[in-house]
Structures are given as structure tokens and as C-alpha cells.
Amino acid sequence: MLLSTRQTEIMAIAKEHGRVMVDELAVRFAVTPQTIRKDLNDLCDSRALTRIHGGALFPTGNENMQYEARRSMAAAEKQAIGRAAADLIPDNASLFINIGTTTEAVGEALADHQGLMVITNNINVANRLRVFPSIEVVIAGGVVRGSDGGVVGEAAVDFIRQFKVDFAVIGVSAIDADGALLDFDFREVKVAQAIIANARHVILVSDSSKFERTAPVRIGHLSQIHTFITDQCPSSSIRSICREQDVRLFETNGVSSQSTNTD
């Protein structure tokens, strides 16, 4: 497909942010929403993008995207989520951080904390925090996944099970409408499950694009989470689950709420 200049720019925006929305593009290019919808339809017909309600996604298919590409997607949203999560973690706490670009943003936001013990299977987080003398970094042993620096496998699971920490910060690849938390690699899922089981307070960090994706391996369910931090939650079913299961929902786009169980 031969792209127009505007469609080429739309693809660049989609690649950088992970998604594009009709209304935002119409304002950006000073054209009608109908014109943008036609551009998106053309791009989706050629499988360059994947259509969603009100816009389109840079496609991932059923495979995980390259880690560096994911790090650049929704970068501002992830930084805001990272700061919000770090604000919930006091000095002198112990915590797990698992693999993921959003959990890396949390790690970066923790740099000014004092007296932390950070246990991680994320080499990127360990390398970022190891230079701060006020933070003790403990890294899991196991197989290092070349694509993203994640330490996975049974050795990592056994290592995690030695600890009982104050907080766990976890990321996921996708969140299903029924509250299922999903990932691509069953080895990483086993580590994430051990992290959830061995933390007193579990914080899920995820940008809103995860509501529009899918992955084949189940980590667990939103009901196992204590606090969920995202840039925005467009899913009414996820909001209902948070209310029913007493999951505290934070939205970093300026809205925050405390879900309470009214039963």
C-alpha cells in the first residue's frame, strides 16, 4: 500500500504511542473526523494498524513486541504511573518488581527513596537502582531472557518464594474484560504468580492500551490485586470488578478513586 504523507505521519504516531485516536488526529491534521476514519480504515485494511473503537492500535498480533519498541510506547503515561506507584511505597519498605516497561518506570521513580530492599527479576531495574547506596538490590537467579533482560524459570520462582515483602509491583501484557491478567511467556507467569503470593500488598501498573490487547497465558485475576494504577480505565467491567473486589483504582489522568466493597 502506498501511503499518503498524512498516513505516514499517522503510522509514526501509532508506532511511538501504541495507538491513535480519531478525534486527536482530526485536530492535529486540521481535517474532519471522517477523513481520519478513512485513513485509518485504509491502514487497517492493509493490516498496518488494528481498528479499535474511536481509533486504531499499532498491531502486536499474538506475539510480544520488541522490548525497546514497547518502552517508547505511551512513555509519558508510564512515567506518570511510575510516579504514582512510587508515592504509595514508603521509605524502608521491601518490595518485588517484575519485568516490564511500566514496572521499570516505577523503579526509576523510586530512586529518591531511602532504605528500600528491591527484589527483582528485571535486570534493567537492578541496573538502574544498583547505583543508589540507600537501596539494596537483590536479583533473582535463573534464565535471562535475551529480548528484555527478564530472569525467568523455576530457579527464579524458587528464589522469589524465599521472601515475604511489603509490596509487589507487577506489570502484565494484557487485561481481559473479565479481569484476567495475561502474559505471553509461561515462565514469566510462574515468576509473577510467586511474586503475587509472597507480597502483603500487590500493586498492578498498566497503561490503558493493555485493555485492548490479548495474550495467551493467565497470570491471575484482578481480584488478587490491592491497588491498580493506570492512566485511564475505559472498561466499565473492570471498574465493576474493582468495586466488587475492593481493589483501589488510581487513574493518573487526574482522576483517582477508592473502590469499596458495599456487600
C-alpha positions in Angstrom: 0.0 0.0 0.0 1.3 3.4 -1.0 0.8 5.8 2.0 -0.1 9.4 1.7 2.0 11.9 3.7 -0.7 12.1 6.4 -1.0 8.3 6.6 2.8 8.0 7.0 2.7 10.5 9.9 -0.2 8.6 11.4 1.8 5.4 11.3 4.7 7.2 13.0 2.4 8.4 15.8 0.9 5.0 16.2 4.3 3.3 16.4 5.5 5.8 19.1 2.4 5.8 21.3 0.9 2.4 20.5 -2.4 3.8 19.4 -4.0 6.7 17.6 -7.5 8.2 18.2 -9.7 9.7 15.5 -10.6 13.0 17.4 -7.0 13.7 18.3 -5.8 13.1 14.8 -8.5 15.3 13.3 -7.4 18.2 15.5 -3.7 17.5 14.8 -4.1 17.5 11.0 -7.0 20.0 10.9 -9.2 17.7 8.9 -12.6 16.2 9.6 -13.0 13.0 11.7 -14.5 11.3 8.6 -11.2 12.0 6.7 -9.2 10.4 9.5 -11.6 7.4 9.7 -11.0 6.8 6.0 -7.2 7.0 6.6 -7.5 4.5 9.5 -9.7 2.2 7.5 -7.2 2.1 4.7 -4.4 1.4 7.1 -6.3 -1.3 8.9 -7.4 -2.9 5.6 -3.7 -3.2 4.7 -3.1 -4.6 8.2 -0.7 -1.8 9.1 -2.9 -0.9 12.1 -5.6 -2.7 14.1 -9.0 -1.0 14.4 -10.5 -0.2 17.8 -13.5 1.9 18.9 -12.6 5.5 18.2 -9.1 4.8 16.8 -6.5 2.2 15.9 -3.7 0.3 17.5 -0.2 -0.4 16.3 -0.6 -4.1 16.0 1.1 -6.7 18.2 -0.6 -9.8 16.8 -0.3 -12.8 19.2 3.4 -12.2 19.8 5.0 -9.8 22.2 6.5 -6.7 20.6 10.2 -5.9 20.8 11.1 -4.6 24.2 12.6 -1.3 23.0 9.6 -0.5 21.0 7.3 -1.2 23.9 9.5 1.1 26.1 8.8 4.0 23.9 5.1 3.4 23.6 2.9 5.5 26.0 6.1 6.7 27.7 4.6 9.8 29.3 1.7 7.7 30.7 4.1 5.1 32.1 6.2 7.8 33.8 3.1 9.2 35.5 2.0 5.7 36.6 5.5 5.0 37.9 5.5 8.2 40.0 2.0 7.3 41.4 3.2 3.8 42.4 6.4 5.2 44.0 4.3 7.6 46.1 2.5 4.6 47.7 5.7 3.0 48.8 7.3 4.4 51.9 10.9 4.5 52.8 12.4 1.4 54.5 10.0 -0.9 52.7 10.7 -4.3 50.9 9.3 -4.9 47.5 9.2 -7.1 44.4 9.4 -5.6 40.9 8.8 -7.8 37.9 9.7 -7.5 34.3 8.0 -4.8 32.1 8.4 -1.3 30.8 5.9 0.1 33.2 7.5 -1.5 36.2 10.8 -0.1 35.0 9.1 3.4 35.2 8.3 2.6 38.9 11.9 1.6 39.5 13.1 4.9 38.1 10.6 6.8 40.3 12.0 5.1 43.4 15.5 6.5 43.1 15.0 9.1 45.8 13.6 6.6 48.4 15.6 5.6 51.4 16.2 2.2 52.9 14.5 0.1 50.3 15.1 -3.6 49.6 14.2 -4.2 46.0 13.9 -7.9 44.9 13.5 -8.2 41.1 13.7 -10.5 38.1 14.2 -7.4 36.0 17.9 -6.8 35.1 17.0 -3.3 33.8 15.5 -2.3 37.2 18.5 -3.8 39.0 21.0 -2.0 36.9 19.1 1.3 37.3 18.8 1.1 41.1 22.2 -0.5 42.0 24.0 2.8 41.9 21.9 4.2 44.8 23.6 3.4 48.2 20.2 3.8 50.0 18.6 1.0 48.0 19.6 -2.7 48.4 19.0 -4.6 45.2 18.5 -8.3 45.2 18.2 -10.1 41.8 16.7 -13.5 41.2 18.7 -16.2 39.6 17.6 -18.2 36.6 17.5 -18.0 32.8 18.0 -14.5 31.4 15.6 -13.8 28.6 17.6 -12.1 25.9 14.7 -10.0 24.5 14.1 -7.9 27.6 16.5 -8.9 30.4 13.9 -10.8 32.4 15.0 -13.6 34.7 12.6 -16.5 34.3 12.3 -20.2 35.1 11.9 -22.4 38.1 15.1 -21.1 39.7 13.7 -17.6 39.7 10.4 -18.9 41.2 12.2 -20.8 44.0 14.3 -17.7 44.7 11.2 -15.4 45.0 9.5 -17.9 47.4 12.2 -17.3 50.0 10.8 -13.8 50.7 7.7 -12.2 52.2 7.7 -8.5 51.3 5.7 -5.4 52.0 4.8 -4.6 48.3 4.8 -6.2 44.9 4.8 -4.1 41.7 3.7 -6.1 38.7 3.0 -5.4 35.1 1.1 -7.5 32.6 0.8 -7.8 28.9 -3.0 -7.7 28.7 -6.1 -7.3 30.9 -9.2 -9.1 29.8 -12.7 -7.7 30.3 -13.4 -10.4 32.9 -10.4 -9.2 35.0 -8.0 -11.9 33.9 -4.3 -10.8 33.9 -2.4 -12.2 30.9 1.1 -12.6 29.6 3.0 -14.2 26.8 5.6 -16.4 28.4 4.5 -19.1 30.8 8.0 -18.9 32.5 7.5 -15.3 33.4 3.9 -16.0 34.5 5.2 -18.5 37.1 7.5 -15.8 38.5 4.7 -13.3 38.6 2.4 -15.7 40.4 5.1 -16.3 43.0 5.5 -12.6 43.4 1.8 -12.1 44.0 1.7 -14.9 46.5 4.6 -13.6 48.6 3.7 -9.9 49.0 1.4 -8.2 51.5 0.2 -5.5 49.1 0.2 -6.0 45.3 0.2 -3.0 43.0 -0.7 -3.6 39.4 0.7 -1.0 37.0 -0.5 -0.9 33.4 -1.2 1.7 30.8 -4.7 1.7 29.2 -3.5 0.1 25.9 -3.4 -3.3 27.9 -7.2 -3.3 27.9 -7.2 -3.5 24.1 -4.7 -6.4 23.8 -4.7 -10.1 24.4 -2.1 -12.7 25.5 -2.4 -16.5 25.8 -1.2 -17.2 29.4 -3.1 -16.4 32.5 -1.2 -14.9 35.5 -4.2 -14.4 37.8 -7.2 -12.2 38.3 -7.7 -8.5 39.2 -9.3 -9.7 42.5 -5.8 -10.7 43.7 -4.6 -7.1 43.4 -4.9 -4.5 46.1 -4.1 -1.4 44.1 -4.4 -0.9 40.3 -2.7 2.2 38.8 -3.4 3.1 35.1 -3.6 6.3 33.1 -7.3 5.7 32.4 -9.7 2.9 32.8 -12.3 2.9 29.9 -13.7 -0.5 30.8 -16.9 -0.5 32.8 -16.5 -4.2 33.6 -13.0 -3.6 35.1 -14.4 -0.7 37.2 -17.2 -3.0 38.4 -14.6 -5.7 39.4 -12.6 -3.1 41.3 -15.7 -2.0 43.2 -16.8 -5.6 44.0 -13.4 -6.9 45.0 -12.3 -3.8 46.9 -9.4 -3.0 44.5 -8.2 0.5 44.9 -8.2 2.1 41.4 -6.0 5.1 40.6 -6.1 6.9 37.2 -3.2 9.2 36.6 -5.1 11.4 34.1 -6.3 13.4 37.0 -8.9 11.0 38.4 -8.5 8.7 41.4 -10.9 6.6 43.3 -11.1 4.3 46.2 -13.2 1.3 45.5 -15.0 -0.1 48.4 -17.0 -3.3 48.8 -20.6 -2.4 49.7 -21.7 -6.0 50.3 
